[in-house]
Amino acid sequence: MNVAVASRLAVSPYARRLARERGFPLEALLGTGPGGRILAADVLDFVAAGAPSELLAAATAPSIAASSIAAFATSIALGALHELLASLESSGKVFDIDDILLRAAGSAFGEISDAAQIGEAPVALELGKRQVVLATTSGMPLTSLRAMRLAAQADTRDDSQKPATLSVRLLPPGDIRPMMMPLLPGRAMRLTVSVSSAGDNVECLLTADAARVDEAASAAWLAALKSTVERPLRLFV
């Protein structure tokens, strides 16, 4: 819709809201109020008189966010993980929390009973506006996964079009965390991770397309992720 045209239209606040809710462009409506002002009745009459079929289809189509998006959240304690990473560092093996989260995300798929429903589940790491798809199979050494992650952060390739069930967004440490995140195109699940300012826990938000991944499977996956990160030794045996 042309912004200049829209700004010249006289529309009552209620009529504007009705049109927005129904997905009708305001310039398609004929105002019957003073000076051609569009009233709520004009919006309702437009529907009753028979709006163009493409407009009605858009207005009545079910919203993906409302009908098939499920969201789950959990807080994961990092005490045991910090102790393990410090012990490994003293022996010359350096890993970050990011490495553990990516490995745990991949291994969680193998621990849920509905893994067959999800199938192959490489993980797409979100890096700004691009994504890098990483293999996170349980048989891969964590050192290899770390090397892949660091190399991906250093180059500019974009794997947004490559298949991956899950995308992972690692937010900078802070005390503000999202309550909802949209799914990225082609991804059935999205994990958003926010480390607290104190660094003693992470808040995880899982958004999933319930039409592709059963809600129970999504909840079980997040529970498996939490269990693995809070008991990180299992990733090294």
C-alpha positions in Angstrom: 0.0 0.0 0.0 1.3 3.4 -0.9 2.2 5.3 2.3 1.3 8.7 0.8 -2.2 7.5 -0.2 -2.8 5.8 3.1 -1.9 8.9 5.0 -4.6 10.9 3.1 -7.4 8.5 4.0 -9.8 9.5 6.7 -10.5 6.4 8.8 -12.0 5.9 12.2 -9.7 4.1 14.6 -12.2 1.2 15.0 -12.6 0.9 11.2 -8.8 0.8 10.8 -8.5 -2.0 13.4 -11.3 -4.0 11.7 -9.6 -3.6 8.3 -6.3 -4.6 9.7 -7.7 -7.7 11.5 -9.4 -8.8 8.2 -6.4 -8.0 6.0 -8.2 -5.5 3.9 -6.3 -2.6 2.3 -7.9 0.6 3.3 -7.9 2.0 -0.2 -10.2 -0.8 -1.3 -12.9 0.5 0.9 -15.5 3.2 0.2 -16.0 5.6 3.1 -19.6 6.8 3.8 -18.8 9.1 6.7 -18.3 12.9 6.5 -15.8 13.8 3.8 -15.5 10.2 2.7 -14.3 9.0 6.2 -14.2 5.2 6.4 -16.3 4.0 9.2 -16.6 0.6 10.9 -19.8 0.0 9.1 -18.1 0.4 5.8 -15.7 -2.4 6.7 -18.5 -4.7 7.8 -20.6 -3.9 4.7 -17.6 -4.6 2.5 -17.5 -8.2 3.9 -21.3 -8.6 3.7 -21.4 -7.4 0.1 -18.7 -9.9 -0.9 -15.1 -8.8 -0.9 -12.8 -10.0 -3.6 -12.1 -13.7 -3.1 -8.4 -13.2 -2.8 -8.9 -10.8 0.1 -11.3 -13.1 1.9 -8.9 -16.0 1.4 -6.1 -14.0 3.0 -8.2 -12.8 5.8 -9.7 -16.2 6.7 -6.5 -18.3 6.2 -5.4 -19.8 9.5 -2.4 -18.1 11.0 0.7 -20.4 11.3 1.7 -18.7 14.6 -1.8 -19.2 16.1 -2.5 -22.7 14.8 0.7 -24.7 14.6 3.4 -23.0 16.6 4.3 -24.5 20.0 6.8 -22.9 22.4 8.6 -24.4 25.4 11.1 -22.8 27.8 13.5 -24.1 30.5 16.3 -22.8 32.6 19.5 -24.9 32.6 22.0 -24.7 35.5 25.6 -24.4 34.4 27.5 -25.2 37.6 28.6 -28.7 36.7 29.5 -27.6 33.1 31.7 -24.8 34.4 33.6 -27.2 36.6 34.1 -29.6 33.8 35.2 -27.0 31.3 37.7 -25.6 33.9 39.1 -29.1 34.5 39.4 -29.8 30.8 41.2 -26.4 30.2 43.7 -27.3 32.9 44.6 -30.3 30.8 44.9 -28.3 27.6 41.5 -29.1 26.2 39.6 -25.8 25.6 35.8 -25.8 24.9 33.1 -23.2 25.2 29.6 -23.4 26.4 28.6 -22.9 22.7 30.3 -26.2 21.8 28.5 -28.1 24.5 25.1 -26.6 23.6 25.5 -27.6 20.0 26.6 -31.1 20.8 23.8 -31.5 23.3 21.3 -30.2 20.8 22.3 -32.8 18.3 22.5 -35.7 20.8 19.0 -34.8 22.2 17.4 -36.0 19.0 18.8 -39.5 19.6 17.4 -39.6 23.1 13.7 -39.0 22.4 11.3 -41.8 21.5 9.9 -39.8 18.5 13.3 -39.3 16.8 12.2 -41.3 13.8 9.5 -38.7 13.2 12.1 -36.0 12.9 14.6 -38.0 10.9 18.1 -36.7 10.2 18.6 -33.7 12.3 21.7 -31.6 11.5 21.8 -28.3 13.4 21.9 -24.9 11.7 23.9 -22.3 13.8 22.6 -18.8 13.3 25.4 -16.3 12.7 23.8 -12.9 12.2 21.7 -13.0 9.0 23.3 -16.3 7.8 23.3 -19.9 8.9 25.9 -22.6 9.0 24.7 -26.2 9.0 26.8 -28.5 11.3 26.8 -32.2 11.7 26.4 -32.9 15.4 26.3 -36.7 15.5 27.2 -38.3 18.8 30.1 -40.1 17.2 31.9 -36.9 16.2 34.6 -35.8 18.6 33.8 -32.5 20.4 37.1 -31.2 19.2 36.0 -31.6 15.6 32.7 -29.9 16.3 34.5 -27.0 17.9 36.8 -26.7 14.9 33.8 -26.7 12.5 32.1 -24.0 14.6 35.1 -21.7 14.7 35.8 -22.1 11.0 32.2 -21.3 10.2 32.3 -18.1 12.3 35.5 -17.1 10.4 34.1 -17.6 6.8 31.1 -16.1 5.0 29.3 -19.1 3.7 25.5 -19.2 4.1 23.7 -22.6 4.5 20.2 -21.1 4.9 19.0 -23.2 2.0 20.5 -26.5 3.2 18.2 -28.9 5.1 18.3 -28.8 8.9 15.6 -29.6 11.4 16.8 -27.1 14.0 18.3 -23.7 14.0 20.2 -22.4 17.1 20.6 -18.8 18.0 23.1 -18.0 20.8 22.3 -14.6 22.3 24.9 -12.4 24.1 24.9 -12.7 27.9 22.3 -10.5 29.6 19.2 -10.5 31.7 16.7 -9.8 28.9 15.4 -12.9 27.2 12.8 -13.4 24.4 9.4 -14.8 25.2 8.7 -15.9 21.6 10.9 -16.2 18.5 9.6 -16.9 14.9 10.7 -20.0 13.1 13.2 -19.5 10.2 12.2 -20.7 6.7 12.7 -24.4 6.2 13.3 -25.1 9.9 10.9 -27.1 12.0 12.5 -26.0 15.3 14.4 -23.1 16.7 16.3 -22.9 19.9 17.2 -19.5 21.3 19.7 -19.6 24.1 20.4 -16.7 26.5 23.2 -16.9 29.1 22.5 -14.9 32.3 24.8 -12.0 33.2 26.1 -14.0 36.1 26.8 -16.9 33.8 25.4 -19.5 36.2 22.5 -20.5 34.0 21.0 -20.3 30.5 17.4 -19.7 29.5 16.3 -21.8 26.6 13.3 -21.1 24.4 12.3 -23.7 21.9 9.9 -22.8 19.1 8.5 -25.6 17.0 6.1 -26.2 14.2 3.6 -28.6 15.7 2.5 -29.7 12.3 5.9 -31.1 11.6 7.2 -32.0 15.1 4.7 -33.4 17.7 4.4 -31.2 20.8 5.3 -34.1 23.0 8.5 -34.8 21.0 9.5 -31.1 21.2 9.0 -31.1 25.0 11.0 -34.4 25.3 13.8 -33.0 23.2 14.1 -29.9 25.4 14.1 -32.1 28.5 16.9 -34.2 27.0 18.9 -31.1 26.1 18.6 -29.8 29.7 19.6 -33.2 31.2 22.6 -33.4 29.0 23.9 -29.9 29.7 23.4 -30.3 33.4 25.2 -33.6 33.3 27.9 -32.9 30.7 30.2 -35.8 31.4 27.9 -38.0 29.3 29.1 -36.0 26.2 32.6 -37.3 26.8 31.9 -41.0 27.3 
